[in-house]
Amino acid sequence: MKVTIIGGGHIGGACAFGFIKSGSVEVNVTARSQETLSKYQNSGIVATSDNVEAAKWADVVILAVKTSQMNGVLEQLKDVLKDKIVVSMAAQVTPEQFSGYAPYLIYAIPNTAAAFSNSVTFLSDISAGKDRMKIVKSIYDTIGICIEVDYKMLPSGISLASCGIGYAMKYMAAAVEGAVELGFSKDEAAKIVCQTVQGACMVVEAEGFKPEAEIKKVATPGGLTERGLNAMDKGGFTESVINGLKASL
């Protein structure tokens, strides 16, 4: 499958590196700056500043440009996109803005863990149809898990997984700060926190995602874990997480 990503910035680049690692996708990426293009050297990804030629080459064209740039890119590619599967990774650009440019449109919202094949990607079929949706899903399946949702659910998906990866990192950063106060070096703290979070994910996945049940196993009454959890709850930990998710809708 030939995939062109128009816009090789953070999220476009993360997907490009994830796709090429799969070995099942040929990838072209476009960018305006030489600095961005240079990061694709020796990666197996073809990088160019020519949006039109890159789009002509592809079976699937992924638009990963900034919202403010989308109209200009669509106008530039208007004669190319009409027979391509077009994927928008710009959630704030409405489907109406693609009218007349992209008859086969799908929205895809991954997160930056795509570069490591661990993204959560939300897919929403606007006008592509079942067969084209299947093709796009097969591409994004190579970089993690895909969840098909109605278009109206995309903001919730962004909050939970795209913004959510930042929220998870916020906890990790706070835990590292706490670990330093407990006497560890920053490098030691980073290794401990990363391994602990990975371990927690493995435990809850193995047990059918029952985090509250797993918490009870380690938080014995009157024990150290319970004391720590009570302090976090007193500080509004759970409420803060929920409020953060809602604020990013």
Long-range contacts (C-beta under 8 A, 24 or more apart in sequence): 1-25, 1-26, 1-59, 1-60, 1-135, 1-138, 1-139, 2-26, 2-28, 2-57, 2-58, 2-59, 2-60, 3-27, 3-28, 3-58, 3-59, 3-60, 3-61, 3-62, 3-139, 4-28, 4-29, 4-30, 4-54, 4-55, 4-57, 4-58, 4-60, 4-61, 4-62, 5-29, 5-30, 5-62, 5-64, 6-30, 6-51, 6-54, 6-55, 6-61, 6-62, 6-63, 6-64, 6-65, 6-73, 6-77, 7-31, 7-63, 7-64, 7-65, 7-66, 7-69, 7-73, 8-36, 8-37, 8-39, 8-40, 8-47, 8-64, 9-36, 9-64, 10-112, 11-64, 11-89, 11-110, 11-111, 11-112, 11-114, 12-62, 12-64, 12-89, 13-39, 13-40, 13-115, 14-110, 14-111, 14-112, 14-113, 14-114, 14-115, 14-119, 15-62, 15-64, 15-89, 15-110, 15-114, 15-115, 15-119, 15-143, 16-40, 16-45, 17-43, 17-45, 17-114, 17-115, 18-114, 18-115, 18-116, 18-117, 18-119, 18-142, 18-143, 18-144, 19-139, 19-142, 19-143, 20-44, 20-45, 21-117, 21-142, 22-117, 22-142, 22-143, 24-142, 25-139, 25-142, 28-54, 28-57, 28-58, 29-54, 30-54, 51-76, 51-77, 52-76, 52-77, 52-80, 55-80, 55-81, 55-84, 56-80, 58-84, 59-84, 59-85, 59-135, 60-84, 60-85, 60-86, 60-87, 60-135, 60-136, 60-139, 61-85, 61-86, 61-87, 62-87, 62-89, 62-108, 63-87, 63-88, 63-89, 63-90, 64-89, 64-90, 65-90, 66-90, 67-92, 67-93, 70-97, 71-97, 74-98, 74-101, 74-102, 75-101, 77-101, 85-128, 85-132, 85-135, 85-136, 87-136, 91-154, 91-155, 91-158, 95-126, 95-127, 95-151, 98-126, 102-127, 103-127, 104-128, 104-129, 104-132, 106-132, 106-133, 106-136, 107-151, 107-154, 108-136, 108-140, 109-154, 109-157, 109-158, 109-161, 109-162, 110-140, 110-143, 110-144, 110-162, 111-161, 111-162, 111-164, 111-165, 112-165, 113-144, 113-165, 114-143, 114-144, 117-142, 117-143, 117-144, 118-143, 118-144, 119-143, 119-144, 119-145, 120-144, 120-145, 120-147, 120-157, 120-160, 120-161, 121-145, 121-146, 121-147, 122-146, 122-147, 122-148, 122-149, 122-153, 122-154, 122-157, 122-158, 122-161, 123-147, 123-148, 123-149, 124-148, 124-149, 124-150, 124-151, 124-153, 124-154, 126-151, 155-249, 156-249, 158-248, 159-245, 159-246, 159-248, 159-249, 160-245, 163-244, 163-245, 163-248, 164-245, 167-241, 167-244, 167-245, 168-197, 171-197, 172-197
